[in-house]
């Protein structure tokens, strides 16, 4: 249910930027969300529809771009993608198991706001 709090934050950002740019209406919002996030796209849209109903963002469509989980090997510097079901056995495809740091997969950004 944390989608509600996240969606409130999205709406605040969208309305602030729309007002600063003199927008009459918000018609779309592009989000970039890392695969490690457990936010459900469907619930983001439902909560957004509810929260924005009396604002210039009412009816805006949310589009979500999922960002893959990518690690960087601290030994060789290679970046490699990891599927969610492989998270407990992260190993560099070049060097094998060792030190790896997360490069992407936790992002959550409002990438685009479409206005008229």
N, CA, C and O atoms as a printed pandas DataFrame, in Angstrom:
     atom_number atom_name residue_name chain_id  residue_number  x_coord  y_coord  z_coord
0              1         N          UNK        A               1    0.817   -1.198    0.000
1              2        CA          UNK        A               1    0.000    0.000    0.000
2              3         C          UNK        A               1    0.856    1.255    0.000
3              4         O          UNK        A               1    0.319    2.362    0.031
4              5         N          UNK        A               2    2.176    1.109   -0.034
5              6        CA          UNK        A               2    3.024    2.282   -0.056
6              7         C          UNK        A               2    2.930    3.020   -1.383
7              8         O          UNK        A               2    3.471    4.118   -1.513
8              9         N          UNK        A               3    2.249    2.437   -2.379
9             10        CA          UNK        A               3    2.020    3.133   -3.640
10            11         C          UNK        A               3    1.267    4.444   -3.411
11            12         O          UNK        A               3    1.482    5.415   -4.137
12            13         N          UNK        A               4    0.385    4.478   -2.408
13            14        CA          UNK        A               4   -0.383    5.694   -2.129
14            15         C          UNK        A               4    0.549    6.839   -1.755
15            16         O          UNK        A               4    0.429    7.932   -2.310
16            17         N          UNK        A               5    1.469    6.615   -0.832
17            18        CA          UNK        A               5    2.399    7.669   -0.417
18            19         C          UNK        A               5    3.305    8.094   -1.574
19            20         O          UNK        A               5    3.577    9.281   -1.755
20            21         N          UNK        A               6    3.764    7.127   -2.345
21            22        CA          UNK        A               6    4.610    7.433   -3.502
22            23         C          UNK        A               6    3.820    8.256   -4.521
23            24         O          UNK        A               6    4.340    9.216   -5.088
24            25         N          UNK        A               7    2.583    7.880   -4.744
25            26        CA          UNK        A               7    1.750    8.577   -5.717
26            27         C          UNK        A               7    1.455   10.002   -5.268
27            28         O          UNK        A               7    1.385   10.908   -6.098
28            29         N          UNK        A               8    1.281   10.209   -3.979
29            30        CA          UNK        A               8    1.110   11.576   -3.466
30            31         C          UNK        A               8    2.338   12.420   -3.798
31            32         O          UNK        A               8    2.212   13.579   -4.194
32            33         N          UNK        A               9    3.508   11.845   -3.638
33            34        CA          UNK        A               9    4.738   12.553   -3.973
34            35         C          UNK        A               9    4.835   12.865   -5.458
35            36         O          UNK        A               9    5.251   13.959   -5.840
36            37         N          UNK        A              10    4.451   11.906   -6.297
37            38        CA          UNK        A              10    4.468   12.124   -7.741
38            39         C          UNK        A              10    3.549   13.288   -8.093
39            40         O          UNK        A              10    3.931   14.180   -8.850
40            41         N          UNK        A              11    2.343   13.277   -7.545
41            42        CA          UNK        A              11    1.378   14.334   -7.844
42            43         C          UNK        A              11    1.914   15.699   -7.422
43            44         O          UNK        A              11    1.756   16.672   -8.159
44            45         N          UNK        A              12    2.537   15.791   -6.263
45            46        CA          UNK        A              12    3.104   17.066   -5.808
46            47         C          UNK        A              12    4.165   17.577   -6.779
47            48         O          UNK        A              12    4.177   18.756   -7.132
48            49         N          UNK        A              13    5.049   16.686   -7.204
49            50        CA          UNK        A              13    6.102   17.068   -8.156
50            51         C          UNK        A              13    5.479   17.540   -9.465
51            52         O          UNK        A              13    5.859   18.581  -10.001
52            53         N          UNK        A              14    4.528   16.776   -9.973
53            54        CA          UNK        A              14    3.886   17.097  -11.245
54            55         C          UNK        A              14    3.175   18.443  -11.169
55            56         O          UNK        A              14    3.341   19.281  -12.056
56            57         N          UNK        A              15    2.391   18.656  -10.129
57            58        CA          UNK        A              15    1.644   19.915  -10.008
58            59         C          UNK        A              15    2.578   21.104   -9.830
59            60         O          UNK        A              15    2.323   22.177  -10.378
60            61         N          UNK        A              16    3.645   20.931   -9.081
61            62        CA          UNK        A              16    4.615   22.014   -8.868
62            63         C          UNK        A              16    5.260   22.419  -10.197
63            64         O          UNK        A              16    5.346   23.608  -10.506
64            65         N          UNK        A              17    5.709   21.447  -10.974
65            66        CA          UNK        A              17    6.357   21.757  -12.247
66            67         C          UNK        A              17    5.360   22.284  -13.278
67            68         O          UNK        A              17    5.695   23.159  -14.076
68            69         N          UNK        A              18    4.156   21.761  -13.264
69            70        CA          UNK        A              18    3.129   22.239  -14.193
70            71         C          UNK        A              18    2.796   23.701  -13.898
71            72         O          UNK        A              18    2.688   24.508  -14.821
72            73         N          UNK        A              19    2.635   24.045  -12.630
73            74        CA          UNK        A              19    2.328   25.421  -12.251
74            75         C          UNK        A              19    3.482   26.359  -12.600
75            76         O          UNK        A              19    3.259   27.464  -13.094
76            77         N          UNK        A              20    4.699   25.924  -12.347
77            78        CA          UNK        A              20    5.877   26.755  -12.636
78            79         C          UNK        A              20    6.016   27.046  -14.122
79            80         O          UNK        A              20    6.641   28.034  -14.507
80            81         N          UNK        A              21    5.436   26.189  -14.962
81            82        CA          UNK        A              21    5.545   26.361  -16.408
82            83         C          UNK        A              21    4.237   26.809  -17.063
83            84         O          UNK        A              21    4.111   26.795  -18.288
84            85         N          UNK        A              22    3.272   27.203  -16.243
85            86        CA          UNK        A              22    2.021   27.749  -16.757
86            87         C          UNK        A              22    1.157   26.761  -17.524
87            88         O          UNK        A              22    0.432   27.153  -18.439
88            89         N          UNK        A              23    1.226   25.501  -17.167
89            90        CA          UNK        A              23    0.446   24.476  -17.864
90            91         C          UNK        A              23   -1.030   24.578  -17.513
91            92         O          UNK        A              23   -1.396   24.857  -16.371
92            93         N          UNK        A              24   -1.858   24.350  -18.502
93            94        CA          UNK        A              24   -3.301   24.337  -18.273
94            95         C          UNK        A              24   -3.778   22.958  -17.848
95            96         O          UNK        A              24   -4.746   22.824  -17.100
96            97         N          UNK        A              25   -3.073   21.921  -18.344
97            98        CA          UNK        A              25   -3.498   20.557  -18.050
98            99         C          UNK        A              25   -2.316   19.600  -18.203
99           100         O          UNK        A              25   -1.477   19.765  -19.089
100          101         N          UNK        A              26   -2.267   18.613  -17.335
101          102        CA          UNK        A              26   -1.270   17.548  -17.434
102          103         C          UNK        A              26   -1.960   16.358  -18.093
103          104         O          UNK        A              26   -3.011   15.912  -17.633
104          105         N          UNK        A              27   -1.364   15.841  -19.177
105          106        CA          UNK        A              27   -1.997   14.734  -19.894
106          107         C          UNK        A              27   -1.235   13.418  -19.765
107          108         O          UNK        A              27   -1.802   12.350  -19.996
108          109         N          UNK        A              28    0.048   13.487  -19.398
109          110        CA          UNK        A              28    0.827   12.267  -19.265
110          111         C          UNK        A              28    2.028   12.450  -18.368
111          112         O          UNK        A              28    2.561   13.551  -18.231
112          113         N          UNK        A              29    2.445   11.359  -17.760
113          114        CA          UNK        A              29    3.596   11.368  -16.858
114          115         C          UNK        A              29    4.428   10.135  -17.165
115          116         O          UNK        A              29    3.920    9.014  -17.168
116          117         N          UNK        A              30    5.699   10.350  -17.423
117          118        CA          UNK        A              30    6.611    9.247  -17.665
118          119         C          UNK        A              30    7.477    9.001  -16.452
119          120         O          UNK        A              30    8.184    9.901  -15.997
120          121         N          UNK        A              31    7.430    7.805  -15.929
121          122        CA          UNK        A              31    8.215    7.430  -14.755
122          123         C          UNK        A              31    9.276    6.415  -15.151
123          124         O          UNK        A              31    9.066    5.606  -16.056
124          125         N          UNK        A              32   10.406    6.460  -14.478
125          126        CA          UNK        A              32   11.444    5.426  -14.607
126          127         C          UNK        A              32   11.556    4.768  -13.241
127          128         O          UNK        A              32   11.879    5.418  -12.247
128          129         N          UNK        A              33   11.284    3.463  -13.206
129          130        CA          UNK        A              33   11.252    2.734  -11.936
130          131         C          UNK        A              33   12.136    1.503  -12.058
131          132         O          UNK        A              33   11.987    0.707  -12.985
132          133         N          UNK        A              34   13.056    1.356  -11.115
133          134        CA          UNK        A              34   13.942    0.198  -11.103
134          135         C          UNK        A              34   13.191   -1.087  -10.809
135          136         O          UNK        A              34   12.194   -1.091  -10.087
136          137         N          UNK        A              35   13.688   -2.186  -11.385
137          138        CA          UNK        A              35   13.045   -3.488  -11.197
138          139         C          UNK        A              35   13.049   -3.943   -9.738
139          140         O          UNK        A              35   12.233   -4.781   -9.355
140          141         N          UNK        A              36   13.950   -3.406   -8.923
141          142        CA          UNK        A              36   13.970   -3.787   -7.507
142          143         C          UNK        A              36   12.823   -3.162   -6.726
143          144         O          UNK        A              36   12.524   -3.592   -5.612
144          145         N          UNK        A              37   12.193   -2.172   -7.288
145          146        CA          UNK        A              37   11.044   -1.546   -6.648
146          147         C          UNK        A              37    9.877   -2.522   -6.681
147          148         O          UNK        A              37    9.679   -3.232   -7.667
148          149         N          UNK        A              38    9.126   -2.553   -5.626
149          150        CA          UNK        A              38    7.958   -3.433   -5.623
150          151         C          UNK        A              38    6.670   -2.637   -5.839
151          152         O          UNK        A              38    5.595   -3.046   -5.400
152          153         N          UNK        A              39    6.793   -1.497   -6.521
153          154        CA          UNK        A              39    5.620   -0.687   -6.829
154          155         C          UNK        A              39    4.857   -1.316   -7.987
155          156         O          UNK        A              39    5.445   -1.699   -8.999
156          157         N          UNK        A              40    3.561   -1.416   -7.829
157          158        CA          UNK        A              40    2.709   -1.996   -8.872
158          159         C          UNK        A              40    2.189   -0.882   -9.774
159          160         O          UNK        A              40    1.534    0.049   -9.305
160          161         N          UNK        A              41    2.481   -0.980  -11.061
161          162        CA          UNK        A              41    2.090    0.048  -12.025
162          163         C          UNK        A              41    0.588    0.333  -11.971
163          164         O          UNK        A              41    0.163    1.489  -11.999
164          165         N          UNK        A              42   -0.199   -0.723  -11.895
165          166        CA          UNK        A              42   -1.656   -0.581  -11.880
166          167         C          UNK        A              42   -2.113    0.264  -10.688
167          168         O          UNK        A              42   -2.988    1.117  -10.832
168          169         N          UNK        A              43   -1.529    0.029   -9.524
169          170        CA          UNK        A              43   -1.940    0.776   -8.334
170          171         C          UNK        A              43   -1.449    2.219   -8.375
171          172         O          UNK        A              43   -2.121    3.114   -7.862
172          173         N          UNK        A              44   -0.293    2.455   -8.976
173          174        CA          UNK        A              44    0.149    3.847   -9.148
174          175         C          UNK        A              44   -0.885    4.628   -9.945
175          176         O          UNK        A              44   -1.238    5.749   -9.578
176          177         N          UNK        A              45   -1.371    4.042  -11.036
177          178        CA          UNK        A              45   -2.374    4.731  -11.862
178          179         C          UNK        A              45   -3.684    4.903  -11.102
179          180         O          UNK        A              45   -4.289    5.974  -11.149
180          181         N          UNK        A              46   -4.126    3.867  -10.408
181          182        CA          UNK        A              46   -5.395    3.970   -9.662
182          183         C          UNK        A              46   -5.321    5.065   -8.595
183          184         O          UNK        A              46   -6.223    5.895   -8.484
184          185         N          UNK        A              47   -4.245    5.058   -7.815
185          186        CA          UNK        A              47   -4.096    6.085   -6.776
186          187         C          UNK        A              47   -3.951    7.464   -7.394
187          188         O          UNK        A              47   -4.500    8.437   -6.876
188          189         N          UNK        A              48   -3.217    7.559   -8.500
189          190        CA          UNK        A              48   -3.064    8.852   -9.162
190          191         C          UNK        A              48   -4.419    9.365   -9.630
191          192         O          UNK        A              48   -4.729   10.543   -9.450
192          193         N          UNK        A              49   -5.229    8.499  -10.228
193          194        CA          UNK        A              49   -6.564    8.900  -10.679
194          195         C          UNK        A              49   -7.392    9.438   -9.509
195          196         O          UNK        A              49   -8.093   10.441   -9.646
196          197         N          UNK        A              50   -7.307    8.773   -8.377
197          198        CA          UNK        A              50   -8.068    9.197   -7.192
198          199         C          UNK        A              50   -7.548   10.531   -6.650
199          200         O          UNK        A              50   -8.328   11.454   -6.414
200          201         N          UNK        A              51   -6.247   10.628   -6.456
201          202        CA          UNK        A              51   -5.655   11.814   -5.837
202          203         C          UNK        A              51   -5.719   13.054   -6.720
203          204         O          UNK        A              51   -5.795   14.174   -6.214
204          205         N          UNK        A              52   -5.690   12.863   -8.029
205          206        CA          UNK        A              52   -5.626   14.011   -8.940
206          207         C          UNK        A              52   -6.997   14.463   -9.439
207          208         O          UNK        A              52   -7.081   15.383  -10.253
208          209         N          UNK        A              53   -8.045   13.849   -8.977
209          210        CA          UNK        A              53   -9.379   14.064   -9.552
210          211         C          UNK        A              53   -9.818   15.533   -9.596
211          212         O          UNK        A              53  -10.563   15.898  -10.505
212          213         N          UNK        A              54   -9.402   16.378   -8.677
213          214        CA          UNK        A              54   -9.815   17.793   -8.681
214          215         C          UNK        A              54   -8.654   18.722   -9.017
215          216         O          UNK        A              54   -8.608   19.864   -8.559
216          217         N          UNK        A              55   -7.715   18.219   -9.824
217          218        CA          UNK        A              55   -6.540   19.016  -10.186
218          219         C          UNK        A              55   -6.403   19.074  -11.705
219          220         O          UNK        A              55   -7.165   18.439  -12.434
220          221         N          UNK        A              56   -5.420   19.847  -12.171
221          222        CA          UNK        A              56   -5.170   19.923  -13.607
222          223         C          UNK        A              56   -4.554   18.631  -14.148
223          224         O          UNK        A              56   -4.386   18.480  -15.358
224          225         N          UNK        A              57   -4.220   17.709  -13.256
225          226        CA          UNK        A              57   -3.644   16.424  -13.671
226          227         C          UNK        A              57   -4.691   15.315  -13.762
227          228         O          UNK        A              57   -4.355   14.165  -14.044
228          229         N          UNK        A              58   -5.948   15.656  -13.525
229          230        CA          UNK        A              58   -7.009   14.641  -13.600
230          231         C          UNK        A              58   -7.024   14.010  -14.988
231          232         O          UNK        A              58   -7.019   14.713  -15.999
232          233         N          UNK        A              59   -7.042   12.680  -15.029
233          234        CA          UNK        A              59   -7.097   11.955  -16.286
234          235         C          UNK        A              59   -5.743   11.700  -16.934
235          236         O          UNK        A              59   -5.673   11.049  -17.977
236          237         N          UNK        A              60   -4.673   12.198  -16.339
237          238        CA          UNK        A              60   -3.337   11.987  -16.914
238          239         C          UNK        A              60   -2.973   10.503  -16.863
239          240         O          UNK        A              60   -3.288    9.806  -15.898
240          241         N          UNK        A              61   -2.315   10.039  -17.901
241          242        CA          UNK        A              61   -1.885    8.638  -17.989
242          243         C          UNK        A              61   -0.440    8.516  -17.525
243          244         O          UNK        A              61    0.425    9.302  -17.911
244          245         N          UNK        A              62   -0.204    7.525  -16.701
245          246        CA          UNK        A              62    1.146    7.239  -16.223
246          247         C          UNK        A              62    1.731    6.122  -17.078
247          248         O          UNK        A              62    1.114    5.075  -17.276
248          249         N          UNK        A              63    2.937    6.371  -17.577
249          250        CA          UNK        A              63    3.695    5.359  -18.320
250          251         C          UNK        A              63    4.942    5.036  -17.517
251          252         O          UNK        A              63    5.640    5.933  -17.045
252          253         N          UNK        A              64    5.213    3.753  -17.366
253          254        CA          UNK        A              64    6.346    3.313  -16.548
254          255         C          UNK        A              64    7.379    2.613  -17.426
255          256         O          UNK        A              64    7.064    1.680  -18.165
256          257         N          UNK        A              65    8.606    3.085  -17.328
257          258        CA          UNK        A              65    9.742    2.410  -17.957
258          259         C          UNK        A              65   10.489    1.690  -16.842
259          260         O          UNK        A              65   10.953    2.321  -15.893
260          261         N          UNK        A              66   10.603    0.390  -16.954
261          262        CA          UNK        A              66   11.316   -0.407  -15.946
262          263         C          UNK        A              66   12.813   -0.373  -16.242
263          264         O          UNK        A              66   13.234   -0.592  -17.378
264          265         N          UNK        A              67   13.599   -0.101  -15.228
265          266        CA          UNK        A              67   15.055   -0.043  -15.339
266          267         C          UNK        A              67   15.618   -1.353  -14.803
267          268         O          UNK        A              67   15.304   -1.744  -13.679
268          269         N          UNK        A              68   16.445   -2.038  -15.592
269          270        CA          UNK        A              68   16.967   -3.343  -15.164
270          271         C          UNK        A              68   17.942   -3.237  -13.999
271          272         O          UNK        A              68   18.528   -2.185  -13.742
272          273         N          UNK        A              69   18.096   -4.352  -13.309
273          274        CA          UNK        A              69   19.066   -4.452  -12.221
274          275         C          UNK        A              69   20.434   -4.713  -12.855
275          276         O          UNK        A              69   20.628   -5.707  -13.555
276          277         N          UNK        A              70   21.368   -3.811  -12.600
277          278        CA          UNK        A              70   22.718   -3.929  -13.147
278          279         C          UNK        A              70   23.719   -3.771  -12.007
279          280         O          UNK        A              70   23.607   -2.869  -11.177
280          281         N          UNK        A              71   24.690   -4.663  -11.987
281          282        CA          UNK        A              71   25.784   -4.601  -11.016
282          283         C          UNK        A              71   27.087   -4.308  -11.749
283          284         O          UNK        A              71   27.203   -4.559  -12.949
284          285         N          UNK        A              72   28.061   -3.779  -11.024
285          286        CA          UNK        A              72   29.409   -3.567  -11.544
286          287         C          UNK        A              72   30.380   -4.377  -10.694
287          288         O          UNK        A              72   30.383   -4.282   -9.467
288          289         N          UNK        A              73   31.199   -5.171  -11.366
289          290        CA          UNK        A              73   32.225   -5.967  -10.687
290          291         C          UNK        A              73   33.324   -5.027  -10.201
291          292         O          UNK        A              73   33.872   -4.248  -10.981
292          293         N          UNK        A              74   33.638   -5.101   -8.928
293          294        CA          UNK        A              74   34.692   -4.252   -8.360
294          295         C          UNK        A              74   36.087   -4.734   -8.763
295          296         O          UNK        A              74   37.057   -3.985   -8.646
296          297         N          UNK        A              75   36.191   -5.959   -9.230
297          298        CA          UNK        A              75   37.485   -6.515   -9.630
298          299         C          UNK        A              75   37.852   -6.113  -11.051
299          300         O          UNK        A              75   38.934   -5.576  -11.288
300          301         N          UNK        A              76   36.935   -6.376  -12.015
301          302        CA          UNK        A              76   37.266   -6.117  -13.422
302          303         C          UNK        A              76   36.564   -4.900  -14.011
303          304         O          UNK        A              76   36.924   -4.453  -15.100
304          305         N          UNK        A              77   35.559   -4.349  -13.305
305          306        CA          UNK        A              77   34.838   -3.175  -13.794
306          307         C          UNK        A              77   33.716   -3.481  -14.769
307          308         O          UNK        A              77   33.078   -2.558  -15.276
308          309         N          UNK        A              78   33.458   -4.759  -15.047
309          310        CA          UNK        A              78   32.408   -5.150  -15.977
310          311         C          UNK        A              78   31.036   -4.876  -15.367
311          312         O          UNK        A              78   30.804   -5.164  -14.193
312          313         N          UNK        A              79   30.124   -4.318  -16.172
313          314        CA          UNK        A              79   28.731   -4.146  -15.760
314          315         C          UNK        A              79   27.943   -5.332  -16.282
315          316         O          UNK        A              79   28.121   -5.746  -17.427
316          317         N          UNK        A              80   27.068   -5.884  -15.443
317          318        CA          UNK        A              80   26.281   -7.036  -15.869
318          319         C          UNK        A              80   24.888   -6.975  -15.264
319          320         O          UNK        A              80   24.687   -6.534  -14.132
320          321         N          UNK        A              81   23.928   -7.441  -16.072
321          322        CA          UNK        A              81   22.522   -7.443  -15.659
322          323         C          UNK        A              81   22.229   -8.697  -14.853
323          324         O          UNK        A              81   22.770   -9.770  -15.119
324          325         N          UNK        A              82   21.352   -8.537  -13.852
325          326        CA          UNK        A              82   20.951   -9.660  -13.005
326          327         C          UNK        A              82   19.429   -9.708  -12.978
327          328         O          UNK        A              82   18.771   -8.690  -12.761
328          329         N          UNK        A              83   18.881  -10.884  -13.197
329          330        CA          UNK        A              83   17.431  -11.057  -13.096
330          331         C          UNK        A              83   17.039  -11.119  -11.627
331          332         O          UNK        A              83   17.831  -11.526  -10.776
332          333         N          UNK        A              84   15.822  -10.716  -11.345
333          334        CA          UNK        A              84   15.365  -10.683   -9.950
334          335         C          UNK        A              84   15.469  -12.049   -9.275
335          336         O          UNK        A              84   15.786  -12.126   -8.088
336          337         N          UNK        A              85   15.209  -13.117  -10.007
337          338        CA          UNK        A              85   15.263  -14.450   -9.393
338          339         C          UNK        A              85   16.702  -14.942   -9.193
339          340         O          UNK        A              85   16.905  -16.021   -8.638
340          341         N          UNK        A              86   17.699  -14.174   -9.633
341          342        CA          UNK        A              86   19.107  -14.535   -9.465
342          343         C          UNK        A              86   19.811  -13.651   -8.435
343          344         O          UNK        A              86   21.034  -13.718   -8.306
344          345         N          UNK        A              87   19.071  -12.836   -7.710
345          346        CA          UNK        A              87   19.664  -11.835   -6.821
346          347         C          UNK        A              87   20.521  -12.434   -5.703
347          348         O          UNK        A              87   21.477  -11.789   -5.272
348          349         N          UNK        A              88   20.224  -13.611   -5.230
349          350        CA          UNK        A              88   21.004  -14.151   -4.109
350          351         C          UNK        A              88   22.348  -14.712   -4.560
351          352         O          UNK        A              88   23.243  -14.899   -3.735
352          353         N          UNK        A              89   22.506  -14.985   -5.856
353          354        CA          UNK        A              89   23.752  -15.547   -6.384
354          355         C          UNK        A              89   24.388  -14.610   -7.404
355          356         O          UNK        A              89   24.679  -15.022   -8.527
356          357         N          UNK        A              90   24.606  -13.357   -7.023
357          358        CA          UNK        A              90   25.191  -12.381   -7.942
358          359         C          UNK        A              90   26.657  -12.717   -8.162
359          360         O          UNK        A              90   27.440  -12.791   -7.216
360          361         N          UNK        A              91   27.017  -12.919   -9.425
361          362        CA          UNK        A              91   28.403  -13.238   -9.775
362          363         C          UNK        A              91   28.748  -12.596  -11.113
363          364         O          UNK        A              91   27.952  -12.631  -12.051
364          365         N          UNK        A              92   29.918  -12.021  -11.193
365          366        CA          UNK        A              92   30.395  -11.409  -12.433
366          367         C          UNK        A              92   30.569  -12.504  -13.487
367          368         O          UNK        A              92   31.184  -13.533  -13.209
368          369         N          UNK        A              93   30.034  -12.295  -14.697
369          370        CA          UNK        A              93   30.189  -13.303  -15.746
370          371         C          UNK        A              93   31.638  -13.422  -16.242
371          372         O          UNK        A              93   31.980  -14.398  -16.910
372          373         N          UNK        A              94   32.482  -12.450  -15.926
373          374        CA          UNK        A              94   33.881  -12.478  -16.339
374          375         C          UNK        A              94   34.760  -13.112  -15.255
375          376         O          UNK        A              94   35.563  -14.002  -15.537
376          377         N          UNK        A              95   34.597  -12.636  -13.999
377          378        CA          UNK        A              95   35.472  -13.070  -12.899
378          379         C          UNK        A              95   34.864  -14.106  -11.959
379          380         O          UNK        A              95   35.589  -14.802  -11.248
380          381         N          UNK        A              96   33.549  -14.209  -11.953
381          382        CA          UNK        A              96   32.892  -15.079  -10.995
382          383         C          UNK        A              96   32.485  -14.312   -9.745
383          384         O          UNK        A              96   32.492  -13.081   -9.742
384          385         N          UNK        A              97   32.130  -15.033   -8.678
385          386        CA          UNK        A              97   31.682  -14.380   -7.436
386          387         C          UNK        A              97   32.778  -13.488   -6.848
387          388         O          UNK        A              97   33.971  -13.764   -6.975
388          389         N          UNK        A              98   32.345  -12.446   -6.221
389          390        CA          UNK        A              98   33.273  -11.503   -5.597
390          391         C          UNK        A              98   32.534  -10.250   -5.209
391          392         O          UNK        A              98   31.344  -10.292   -4.895
392          393         N          UNK        A              99   33.222   -9.151   -5.229
393          394        CA          UNK        A              99   32.609   -7.874   -4.886
394          395         C          UNK        A              99   31.907   -7.279   -6.095
395          396         O          UNK        A              99   32.504   -7.121   -7.160
396          397         N          UNK        A             100   30.645   -6.954   -5.921
397          398        CA          UNK        A             100   29.881   -6.284   -6.963
398          399         C          UNK        A             100   29.016   -5.220   -6.304
399          400         O          UNK        A             100   28.498   -5.424   -5.207
400          401         N          UNK        A             101   28.863   -4.093   -6.971
401          402        CA          UNK        A             101   28.033   -3.018   -6.425
402          403         C          UNK        A             101   26.890   -2.715   -7.387
403          404         O          UNK        A             101   27.024   -2.837   -8.605
404          405         N          UNK        A             102   25.790   -2.327   -6.818
405          406        CA          UNK        A             102   24.586   -2.035   -7.591
406          407         C          UNK        A             102   24.773   -0.743   -8.385
407          408         O          UNK        A             102   25.158    0.285   -7.830
408          409         N          UNK        A             103   24.500   -0.806   -9.681
409          410        CA          UNK        A             103   24.592    0.360  -10.560
410          411         C          UNK        A             103   23.199    0.918  -10.845
411          412         O          UNK        A             103   22.997    2.132  -10.818
412          413         N          UNK        A             104   22.248    0.043  -11.117
413          414        CA          UNK        A             104   20.881    0.488  -11.385
414          415         C          UNK        A             104   19.898   -0.591  -10.954
415          416         O          UNK        A             104   20.245   -1.760  -10.781
416          417         N          UNK        A             105   18.640   -0.140  -10.787
417          418        CA          UNK        A             105   17.587   -1.065  -10.389
418          419         C          UNK        A             105   16.761   -0.557   -9.236
419          420         O          UNK        A             105   15.712   -1.121   -8.926
420          421         N          UNK        A             106   17.225    0.515   -8.584
421          422        CA          UNK        A             106   16.477    1.107   -7.465
422          423         C          UNK        A             106   15.900    2.476   -7.816
423          424         O          UNK        A             106   15.291    3.121   -6.963
424          425         N          UNK        A             107   16.078    2.926   -9.046
425          426        CA          UNK        A             107   15.650    4.266   -9.439
426          427         C          UNK        A             107   14.149    4.456   -9.288
427          428         O          UNK        A             107   13.363    3.513   -9.377
428          429         N          UNK        A             108   13.789    5.685   -9.060
429          430        CA          UNK        A             108   12.397    6.107   -9.129
430          431         C          UNK        A             108   12.421    7.585   -9.467
431          432         O          UNK        A             108   12.677    8.420   -8.599
432          433         N          UNK        A             109   12.156    7.913  -10.723
433          434        CA          UNK        A             109   12.198    9.311  -11.140
434          435         C          UNK        A             109   11.006    9.661  -12.017
435          436         O          UNK        A             109   10.500    8.834  -12.776
436          437         N          UNK        A             110   10.574   10.904  -11.890
437          438        CA          UNK        A             110    9.612   11.457  -12.821
438          439         C          UNK        A             110   10.455   11.958  -13.990
439          440         O          UNK        A             110   11.134   12.980  -13.890
440          441         N          UNK        A             111   10.401   11.233  -15.081
441          442        CA          UNK        A             111   11.249   11.518  -16.237
442          443         C          UNK        A             111   10.635   12.577  -17.152
443          444         O          UNK        A             111   11.350   13.374  -17.760
444          445         N          UNK        A             112    9.305   12.576  -17.245
445          446        CA          UNK        A             112    8.646   13.424  -18.220
446          447         C          UNK        A             112    7.253   13.803  -17.734
447          448         O          UNK        A             112    6.544   12.992  -17.139
448          449         N          UNK        A             113    6.876   15.045  -17.997
449          450        CA          UNK        A             113    5.516   15.498  -17.710
450          451         C          UNK        A             113    4.984   16.129  -18.996
451          452         O          UNK        A             113    5.552   17.103  -19.490
452          453         N          UNK        A             114    3.912   15.585  -19.531
453          454        CA          UNK        A             114    3.311   16.110  -20.752
454          455         C          UNK        A             114    2.162   17.036  -20.375
455          456         O          UNK        A             114    1.244   16.647  -19.654
456          457         N          UNK        A             115    2.226   18.255  -20.871
457          458        CA          UNK        A             115    1.215   19.263  -20.526
458          459         C          UNK        A             115    0.671   19.938  -21.783
459          460         O          UNK        A             115    1.265   19.868  -22.859
460          461         N          UNK        A             116   -0.459   20.582  -21.614
461          462        CA          UNK        A             116   -1.006   21.432  -22.673
462          463         C          UNK        A             116   -1.399   22.747  -22.063
463          464         O          UNK        A             116   -1.888   23.632  -22.765
